Amino acid sequence: MNEFRPYLFFNKNSEEALKLYKECFGGEISEVNRVSDTPMKDKMPQELQNKLCMLALKVGQ
């Protein structure tokens, strides 16, 4: 099976972008990780704790 794994970077609105891609391509949001889920969370400012750092959308499985 062929795979396509793009990495996209957003300064803002990444959650909105994910919802748009899910709407356009279908699929399943299979992973959502926030700054607060990382080992570095204690070194990050409080205002960044809820920001997304990695997510995955599985399409055509």
N, CA, C and O atoms as a Maestro MAE file, in Angstrom:
{
 s_m_m2io_version
 :::
 2.0.0
}

f_m_ct {
 s_m_title
 :::
 protein
 m_atom[244] {
  # First column is atom index #
  i_m_mmod_type
  r_m_x_coord
  r_m_y_coord
  r_m_z_coord
  i_m_residue_number
  s_m_chain_name
  s_m_pdb_residue_name
  s_m_pdb_atom_name
  i_m_atomic_number
  :::
  1 25 0.838 -1.171 0.000 1 A "MET " " N  " 7
  2 3 0.000 0.000 0.000 1 A "MET " " CA " 6
  3 2 0.888 1.241 0.000 1 A "MET " " C  " 6
  4 15 1.883 1.301 0.722 1 A "MET " " O  " 8
  5 25 0.526 2.214 -0.802 2 A "ASN " " N  " 7
  6 3 1.241 3.480 -0.847 2 A "ASN " " CA " 6
  7 2 0.765 4.389 0.275 2 A "ASN " " C  " 6
  8 15 -0.407 4.377 0.651 2 A "ASN " " O  " 8
  9 25 1.688 5.169 0.796 3 A "GLU " " N  " 7
  10 3 1.343 6.127 1.839 3 A "GLU " " CA " 6
  11 2 1.834 7.504 1.453 3 A "GLU " " C  " 6
  12 15 2.833 7.661 0.752 3 A "GLU " " O  " 8
  13 25 1.107 8.491 1.927 4 A "PHE " " N  " 7
  14 3 1.465 9.883 1.731 4 A "PHE " " CA " 6
  15 2 1.401 10.533 3.104 4 A "PHE " " C  " 6
  16 15 0.330 10.600 3.707 4 A "PHE " " O  " 8
  17 25 2.528 11.008 3.602 5 A "ARG " " N  " 7
  18 3 2.578 11.578 4.947 5 A "ARG " " CA " 6
  19 2 3.126 13.002 4.918 5 A "ARG " " C  " 6
  20 15 4.304 13.228 5.196 5 A "ARG " " O  " 8
  21 25 2.275 13.946 4.583 6 A "PRO " " N  " 7
  22 3 2.747 15.337 4.574 6 A "PRO " " CA " 6
  23 2 2.854 15.878 6.003 6 A "PRO " " C  " 6
  24 15 2.111 15.469 6.895 6 A "PRO " " O  " 8
  25 25 3.764 16.776 6.193 7 A "TYR " " N  " 7
  26 3 3.889 17.490 7.459 7 A "TYR " " CA " 6
  27 2 3.588 18.946 7.177 7 A "TYR " " C  " 6
  28 15 4.282 19.591 6.391 7 A "TYR " " O  " 8
  29 25 2.561 19.460 7.814 8 A "LEU " " N  " 7
  30 3 2.139 20.841 7.619 8 A "LEU " " CA " 6
  31 2 2.394 21.615 8.904 8 A "LEU " " C  " 6
  32 15 2.239 21.084 10.004 8 A "LEU " " O  " 8
  33 25 2.778 22.847 8.755 9 A "PHE " " N  " 7
  34 3 3.051 23.696 9.908 9 A "PHE " " CA " 6
  35 2 2.173 24.936 9.843 9 A "PHE " " C  " 6
  36 15 2.086 25.597 8.808 9 A "PHE " " O  " 8
  37 25 1.531 25.239 10.950 10 A "PHE " " N  " 7
  38 3 0.646 26.390 11.031 10 A "PHE " " CA " 6
  39 2 1.048 27.234 12.236 10 A "PHE " " C  " 6
  40 15 1.368 26.696 13.296 10 A "PHE " " O  " 8
  41 25 1.030 28.541 12.074 11 A "ASN " " N  " 7
  42 3 1.240 29.426 13.220 11 A "ASN " " CA " 6
  43 2 -0.042 29.578 14.023 11 A "ASN " " C  " 6
  44 15 -0.008 29.788 15.236 11 A "ASN " " O  " 8
  45 25 -1.156 29.471 13.344 12 A "LYS " " N  " 7
  46 3 -2.466 29.614 13.993 12 A "LYS " " CA " 6
  47 2 -3.471 28.739 13.248 12 A "LYS " " C  " 6
  48 15 -3.208 28.284 12.134 12 A "LYS " " O  " 8
  49 25 -4.612 28.513 13.870 13 A "ASN " " N  " 7
  50 3 -5.763 27.859 13.231 13 A "ASN " " CA " 6
  51 2 -5.518 26.420 12.788 13 A "ASN " " C  " 6
  52 15 -6.152 25.963 11.837 13 A "ASN " " O  " 8
  53 25 -4.641 25.713 13.430 14 A "SER " " N  " 7
  54 3 -4.380 24.330 13.016 14 A "SER " " CA " 6
  55 2 -5.583 23.422 13.260 14 A "SER " " C  " 6
  56 15 -5.831 22.508 12.473 14 A "SER " " O  " 8
  57 25 -6.323 23.655 14.324 15 A "GLU " " N  " 7
  58 3 -7.517 22.832 14.571 15 A "GLU " " CA " 6
  59 2 -8.571 23.062 13.497 15 A "GLU " " C  " 6
  60 15 -9.228 22.118 13.057 15 A "GLU " " O  " 8
  61 25 -8.735 24.305 13.075 16 A "GLU " " N  " 7
  62 3 -9.684 24.612 12.021 16 A "GLU " " CA " 6
  63 2 -9.249 23.971 10.702 16 A "GLU " " C  " 6
  64 15 -10.081 23.468 9.947 16 A "GLU " " O  " 8
  65 25 -7.950 23.991 10.431 17 A "ALA " " N  " 7
  66 3 -7.428 23.363 9.213 17 A "ALA " " CA " 6
  67 2 -7.693 21.864 9.225 17 A "ALA " " C  " 6
  68 15 -8.103 21.299 8.212 17 A "ALA " " O  " 8
  69 25 -7.461 21.216 10.363 18 A "LEU " " N  " 7
  70 3 -7.710 19.779 10.469 18 A "LEU " " CA " 6
  71 2 -9.175 19.461 10.198 18 A "LEU " " C  " 6
  72 15 -9.484 18.501 9.493 18 A "LEU " " O  " 8
  73 25 -10.072 20.262 10.753 19 A "LYS " " N  " 7
  74 3 -11.499 20.033 10.529 19 A "LYS " " CA " 6
  75 2 -11.860 20.208 9.054 19 A "LYS " " C  " 6
  76 15 -12.684 19.463 8.522 19 A "LYS " " O  " 8
  77 25 -11.247 21.187 8.397 20 A "LEU " " N  " 7
  78 3 -11.494 21.398 6.973 20 A "LEU " " CA " 6
  79 2 -10.994 20.203 6.156 20 A "LEU " " C  " 6
  80 15 -11.704 19.724 5.272 20 A "LEU " " O  " 8
  81 25 -9.785 19.720 6.440 21 A "TYR " " N  " 7
  82 3 -9.246 18.567 5.710 21 A "TYR " " CA " 6
  83 2 -10.108 17.332 5.934 21 A "TYR " " C  " 6
  84 15 -10.345 16.562 5.003 21 A "TYR " " O  " 8
  85 25 -10.577 17.139 7.159 22 A "LYS " " N  " 7
  86 3 -11.453 15.994 7.447 22 A "LYS " " CA " 6
  87 2 -12.745 16.110 6.645 22 A "LYS " " C  " 6
  88 15 -13.238 15.119 6.107 22 A "LYS " " O  " 8
  89 25 -13.292 17.325 6.567 23 A "GLU " " N  " 7
  90 3 -14.520 17.549 5.797 23 A "GLU " " CA " 6
  91 2 -14.290 17.294 4.310 23 A "GLU " " C  " 6
  92 15 -15.141 16.705 3.643 23 A "GLU " " O  " 8
  93 25 -13.156 17.729 3.790 24 A "CYS " " N  " 7
  94 3 -12.863 17.582 2.352 24 A "CYS " " CA " 6
  95 2 -12.502 16.153 1.958 24 A "CYS " " C  " 6
  96 15 -12.962 15.659 0.929 24 A "CYS " " O  " 8
  97 25 -11.687 15.493 2.765 25 A "PHE " " N  " 7
  98 3 -11.156 14.182 2.406 25 A "PHE " " CA " 6
  99 2 -11.818 13.024 3.128 25 A "PHE " " C  " 6
  100 15 -11.594 11.865 2.780 25 A "PHE " " O  " 8
  101 25 -12.628 13.325 4.126 26 A "GLY " " N  " 7
  102 3 -13.212 12.261 4.930 26 A "GLY " " CA " 6
  103 2 -12.156 11.717 5.875 26 A "GLY " " C  " 6
  104 15 -11.207 12.419 6.226 26 A "GLY " " O  " 8
  105 25 -12.313 10.512 6.272 27 A "GLY " " N  " 7
  106 3 -11.312 9.890 7.122 27 A "GLY " " CA " 6
  107 2 -11.590 10.044 8.602 27 A "GLY " " C  " 6
  108 15 -12.687 10.416 9.021 27 A "GLY " " O  " 8
  109 25 -10.561 9.746 9.383 28 A "GLU " " N  " 7
  110 3 -10.685 9.691 10.832 28 A "GLU " " CA " 6
  111 2 -9.509 10.421 11.469 28 A "GLU " " C  " 6
  112 15 -8.357 10.205 11.094 28 A "GLU " " O  " 8
  113 25 -9.807 11.281 12.427 29 A "ILE " " N  " 7
  114 3 -8.742 11.918 13.194 29 A "ILE " " CA " 6
  115 2 -8.245 10.866 14.174 29 A "ILE " " C  " 6
  116 15 -8.952 10.488 15.108 29 A "ILE " " O  " 8
  117 25 -7.016 10.396 13.952 30 A "SER " " N  " 7
  118 3 -6.528 9.250 14.711 30 A "SER " " CA " 6
  119 2 -5.587 9.632 15.840 30 A "SER " " C  " 6
  120 15 -5.311 8.815 16.719 30 A "SER " " O  " 8
  121 25 -5.100 10.844 15.829 31 A "GLU " " N  " 7
  122 3 -4.157 11.239 16.872 31 A "GLU " " CA " 6
  123 2 -4.198 12.750 17.037 31 A "GLU " " C  " 6
  124 15 -4.157 13.492 16.056 31 A "GLU " " O  " 8
  125 25 -4.279 13.198 18.275 32 A "VAL " " N  " 7
  126 3 -4.218 14.620 18.593 32 A "VAL " " CA " 6
  127 2 -3.334 14.766 19.828 32 A "VAL " " C  " 6
  128 15 -3.670 14.273 20.905 32 A "VAL " " O  " 8
  129 25 -2.211 15.442 19.663 33 A "ASN " " N  " 7
  130 3 -1.298 15.681 20.778 33 A "ASN " " CA " 6
  131 2 -1.132 17.177 20.979 33 A "ASN " " C  " 6
  132 15 -0.923 17.932 20.029 33 A "ASN " " O  " 8
  133 25 -1.226 17.578 22.209 34 A "ARG " " N  " 7
  134 3 -1.061 18.982 22.576 34 A "ARG " " CA " 6
  135 2 0.278 19.160 23.299 34 A "ARG " " C  " 6
  136 15 0.907 18.189 23.721 34 A "ARG " " O  " 8
  137 25 0.686 20.394 23.428 35 A "VAL " " N  " 7
  138 3 1.931 20.687 24.141 35 A "VAL " " CA " 6
  139 2 1.885 20.080 25.535 35 A "VAL " " C  " 6
  140 15 2.892 19.574 26.029 35 A "VAL " " O  " 8
  141 25 0.730 20.127 26.164 36 A "SER " " N  " 7
  142 3 0.584 19.574 27.518 36 A "SER " " CA " 6
  143 2 0.772 18.056 27.572 36 A "SER " " C  " 6
  144 15 0.886 17.493 28.661 36 A "SER " " O  " 8
  145 25 0.806 17.383 26.414 37 A "ASP " " N  " 7
  146 3 1.020 15.933 26.357 37 A "ASP " " CA " 6
  147 2 2.486 15.566 26.179 37 A "ASP " " C  " 6
  148 15 2.827 14.383 26.203 37 A "ASP " " O  " 8
  149 25 3.352 16.544 26.002 38 A "THR " " N  " 7
  150 3 4.756 16.274 25.686 38 A "THR " " CA " 6
  151 2 5.622 16.238 26.939 38 A "THR " " C  " 6
  152 15 5.242 16.781 27.976 38 A "THR " " O  " 8
  153 25 6.781 15.600 26.844 39 A "PRO " " N  " 7
  154 3 7.710 15.594 27.982 39 A "PRO " " CA " 6
  155 2 8.243 16.993 28.327 39 A "PRO " " C  " 6
  156 15 8.720 17.218 29.439 39 A "PRO " " O  " 8
  157 25 8.163 17.917 27.385 40 A "MET " " N  " 7
  158 3 8.667 19.277 27.609 40 A "MET " " CA " 6
  159 2 7.620 20.226 28.187 40 A "MET " " C  " 6
  160 15 7.874 21.425 28.302 40 A "MET " " O  " 8
  161 25 6.465 19.716 28.546 41 A "LYS " " N  " 7
  162 3 5.356 20.571 28.976 41 A "LYS " " CA " 6
  163 2 5.724 21.501 30.134 41 A "LYS " " C  " 6
  164 15 5.249 22.636 30.188 41 A "LYS " " O  " 8
  165 25 6.555 21.037 31.049 42 A "ASP " " N  " 7
  166 3 6.909 21.856 32.204 42 A "ASP " " CA " 6
  167 2 7.811 23.035 31.846 42 A "ASP " " C  " 6
  168 15 7.946 23.981 32.623 42 A "ASP " " O  " 8
  169 25 8.417 22.972 30.683 43 A "LYS " " N  " 7
  170 3 9.305 24.051 30.243 43 A "LYS " " CA " 6
  171 2 8.601 25.039 29.309 43 A "LYS " " C  " 6
  172 15 9.198 26.025 28.876 43 A "LYS " " O  " 8
  173 25 7.335 24.770 29.004 44 A "MET " " N  " 7
  174 3 6.585 25.611 28.073 44 A "MET " " CA " 6
  175 2 5.660 26.550 28.850 44 A "MET " " C  " 6
  176 15 5.154 26.185 29.911 44 A "MET " " O  " 8
  177 25 5.439 27.752 28.327 45 A "PRO " " N  " 7
  178 3 4.539 28.700 28.999 45 A "PRO " " CA " 6
  179 2 3.105 28.169 29.064 45 A "PRO " " C  " 6
  180 15 2.680 27.393 28.208 45 A "PRO " " O  " 8
  181 25 2.389 28.584 30.063 46 A "GLN " " N  " 7
  182 3 1.007 28.140 30.275 46 A "GLN " " CA " 6
  183 2 0.127 28.427 29.068 46 A "GLN " " C  " 6
  184 15 -0.739 27.619 28.734 46 A "GLN " " O  " 8
  185 25 0.332 29.562 28.406 47 A "GLU " " N  " 7
  186 3 -0.523 29.923 27.271 47 A "GLU " " CA " 6
  187 2 -0.330 29.019 26.063 47 A "GLU " " C  " 6
  188 15 -1.137 29.058 25.133 47 A "GLU " " O  " 8
  189 25 0.723 28.204 26.055 48 A "LEU " " N  " 7
  190 3 0.952 27.264 24.948 48 A "LEU " " CA " 6
  191 2 0.504 25.838 25.266 48 A "LEU " " C  " 6
  192 15 0.500 24.988 24.375 48 A "LEU " " O  " 8
  193 25 0.139 25.564 26.476 49 A "GLN " " N  " 7
  194 3 -0.166 24.198 26.902 49 A "GLN " " CA " 6
  195 2 -1.278 23.534 26.096 49 A "GLN " " C  " 6
  196 15 -1.235 22.322 25.884 49 A "GLN " " O  " 8
  197 25 -2.264 24.290 25.646 50 A "ASN " " N  " 7
  198 3 -3.390 23.703 24.913 50 A "ASN " " CA " 6
  199 2 -3.188 23.706 23.397 50 A "ASN " " C  " 6
  200 15 -4.067 23.261 22.660 50 A "ASN " " O  " 8
  201 25 -2.058 24.194 22.931 51 A "LYS " " N  " 7
  202 3 -1.784 24.250 21.485 51 A "LYS " " CA " 6
  203 2 -1.480 22.855 20.947 51 A "LYS " " C  " 6
  204 15 -0.910 22.014 21.642 51 A "LYS " " O  " 8
  205 25 -1.872 22.628 19.696 52 A "LEU " " N  " 7
  206 3 -1.578 21.354 19.045 52 A "LEU " " CA " 6
  207 2 -0.111 21.294 18.643 52 A "LEU " " C  " 6
  208 15 0.454 22.289 18.188 52 A "LEU " " O  " 8
  209 25 0.498 20.144 18.809 53 A "CYS " " N  " 7
  210 3 1.873 19.985 18.331 53 A "CYS " " CA " 6
  211 2 1.963 18.870 17.293 53 A "CYS " " C  " 6
  212 15 2.892 18.862 16.486 53 A "CYS " " O  " 8
  213 25 1.019 17.931 17.295 54 A "MET " " N  " 7
  214 3 0.984 16.892 16.274 54 A "MET " " CA " 6
  215 2 -0.417 16.306 16.190 54 A "MET " " C  " 6
  216 15 -1.087 16.108 17.204 54 A "MET " " O  " 8
  217 25 -0.842 16.035 14.973 55 A "LEU " " N  " 7
  218 3 -2.127 15.382 14.794 55 A "LEU " " CA " 6
  219 2 -2.078 14.544 13.532 55 A "LEU " " C  " 6
  220 15 -1.217 14.742 12.675 55 A "LEU " " O  " 8
  221 25 -3.001 13.613 13.424 56 A "ALA " " N  " 7
  222 3 -3.020 12.719 12.276 56 A "ALA " " CA " 6
  223 2 -4.454 12.533 11.790 56 A "ALA " " C  " 6
  224 15 -5.388 12.394 12.579 56 A "ALA " " O  " 8
  225 25 -4.594 12.534 10.476 57 A "LEU " " N  " 7
  226 3 -5.872 12.292 9.822 57 A "LEU " " CA " 6
  227 2 -5.677 11.116 8.872 57 A "LEU " " C  " 6
  228 15 -4.955 11.226 7.881 57 A "LEU " " O  " 8
  229 25 -6.322 9.994 9.176 58 A "LYS " " N  " 7
  230 3 -6.219 8.805 8.307 58 A "LYS " " CA " 6
  231 2 -7.323 8.853 7.271 58 A "LYS " " C  " 6
  232 15 -8.499 9.001 7.603 58 A "LYS " " O  " 8
  233 25 -6.934 8.726 6.014 59 A "VAL " " N  " 7
  234 3 -7.874 8.803 4.897 59 A "VAL " " CA " 6
  235 2 -7.711 7.572 4.024 59 A "VAL " " C  " 6
  236 15 -6.586 7.145 3.762 59 A "VAL " " O  " 8
  237 25 -8.817 6.995 3.569 60 A "GLY " " N  " 7
  238 3 -8.782 5.892 2.625 60 A "GLY " " CA " 6
  239 2 -8.243 4.589 3.172 60 A "GLY " " C  " 6
  240 15 -7.528 3.870 2.474 60 A "GLY " " O  " 8
  241 25 -8.565 4.283 4.378 61 A "GLN " " N  " 7
  242 3 -8.061 3.051 5.000 61 A "GLN " " CA " 6
  243 2 -9.049 1.932 4.816 61 A "GLN " " C  " 6
  244 15 -8.807 0.814 5.270 61 A "GLN " " O  " 8
  :::
 }
 m_bond[243] {
  # First column is bond index #
  i_m_from
  i_m_to
  i_m_order
  :::
  1 1 2 1
  2 2 3 1
  3 3 4 2
  4 3 5 1
  5 5 6 1
  6 6 7 1
  7 7 8 2
  8 7 9 1
  9 9 10 1
  10 10 11 1
  11 11 12 2
  12 11 13 1
  13 13 14 1
  14 14 15 1
  15 15 16 2
  16 15 17 1
  17 17 18 1
  18 18 19 1
  19 19 20 2
  20 19 21 1
  21 21 22 1
  22 22 23 1
  23 23 24 2
  24 23 25 1
  25 25 26 1
  26 26 27 1
  27 27 28 2
  28 27 29 1
  29 29 30 1
  30 30 31 1
  31 31 32 2
  32 31 33 1
  33 33 34 1
  34 34 35 1
  35 35 36 2
  36 35 37 1
  37 37 38 1
  38 38 39 1
  39 39 40 2
  40 39 41 1
  41 41 42 1
  42 42 43 1
  43 43 44 2
  44 43 45 1
  45 45 46 1
  46 46 47 1
  47 47 48 2
  48 47 49 1
  49 49 50 1
  50 50 51 1
  51 51 52 2
  52 51 53 1
  53 53 54 1
  54 54 55 1
  55 55 56 2
  56 55 57 1
  57 57 58 1
  58 58 59 1
  59 59 60 2
  60 59 61 1
  61 61 62 1
  62 62 63 1
  63 63 64 2
  64 63 65 1
  65 65 66 1
  66 66 67 1
  67 67 68 2
  68 67 69 1
  69 69 70 1
  70 70 71 1
  71 71 72 2
  72 71 73 1
  73 73 74 1
  74 74 75 1
  75 75 76 2
  76 75 77 1
  77 77 78 1
  78 78 79 1
  79 79 80 2
  80 79 81 1
  81 81 82 1
  82 82 83 1
  83 83 84 2
  84 83 85 1
  85 85 86 1
  86 86 87 1
  87 87 88 2
  88 87 89 1
  89 89 90 1
  90 90 91 1
  91 91 92 2
  92 91 93 1
  93 93 94 1
  94 94 95 1
  95 95 96 2
  96 95 97 1
  97 97 98 1
  98 98 99 1
  99 99 100 2
  100 99 101 1
  101 101 102 1
  102 102 103 1
  103 103 104 2
  104 103 105 1
  105 105 106 1
  106 106 107 1
  107 107 108 2
  108 107 109 1
  109 109 110 1
  110 110 111 1
  111 111 112 2
  112 111 113 1
  113 113 114 1
  114 114 115 1
  115 115 116 2
  116 115 117 1
  117 117 118 1
  118 118 119 1
  119 119 120 2
  120 119 121 1
  121 121 122 1
  122 122 123 1
  123 123 124 2
  124 123 125 1
  125 125 126 1
  126 126 127 1
  127 127 128 2
  128 127 129 1
  129 129 130 1
  130 130 131 1
  131 131 132 2
  132 131 133 1
  133 133 134 1
  134 134 135 1
  135 135 136 2
  136 135 137 1
  137 137 138 1
  138 138 139 1
  139 139 140 2
  140 139 141 1
  141 141 142 1
  142 142 143 1
  143 143 144 2
  144 143 145 1
  145 145 146 1
  146 146 147 1
  147 147 148 2
  148 147 149 1
  149 149 150 1
  150 150 151 1
  151 151 152 2
  152 151 153 1
  153 153 154 1
  154 154 155 1
  155 155 156 2
  156 155 157 1
  157 157 158 1
  158 158 159 1
  159 159 160 2
  160 159 161 1
  161 161 162 1
  162 162 163 1
  163 163 164 2
  164 163 165 1
  165 165 166 1
  166 166 167 1
  167 167 168 2
  168 167 169 1
  169 169 170 1
  170 170 171 1
  171 171 172 2
  172 171 173 1
  173 173 174 1
  174 174 175 1
  175 175 176 2
  176 175 177 1
  177 177 178 1
  178 178 179 1
  179 179 180 2
  180 179 181 1
  181 181 182 1
  182 182 183 1
  183 183 184 2
  184 183 185 1
  185 185 186 1
  186 186 187 1
  187 187 188 2
  188 187 189 1
  189 189 190 1
  190 190 191 1
  191 191 192 2
  192 191 193 1
  193 193 194 1
  194 194 195 1
  195 195 196 2
  196 195 197 1
  197 197 198 1
  198 198 199 1
  199 199 200 2
  200 199 201 1
  201 201 202 1
  202 202 203 1
  203 203 204 2
  204 203 205 1
  205 205 206 1
  206 206 207 1
  207 207 208 2
  208 207 209 1
  209 209 210 1
  210 210 211 1
  211 211 212 2
  212 211 213 1
  213 213 214 1
  214 214 215 1
  215 215 216 2
  216 215 217 1
  217 217 218 1
  218 218 219 1
  219 219 220 2
  220 219 221 1
  221 221 222 1
  222 222 223 1
  223 223 224 2
  224 223 225 1
  225 225 226 1
  226 226 227 1
  227 227 228 2
  228 227 229 1
  229 229 230 1
  230 230 231 1
  231 231 232 2
  232 231 233 1
  233 233 234 1
  234 234 235 1
  235 235 236 2
  236 235 237 1
  237 237 238 1
  238 238 239 1
  239 239 240 2
  240 239 241 1
  241 241 242 1
  242 242 243 1
  243 243 244 2
  :::
 }
}
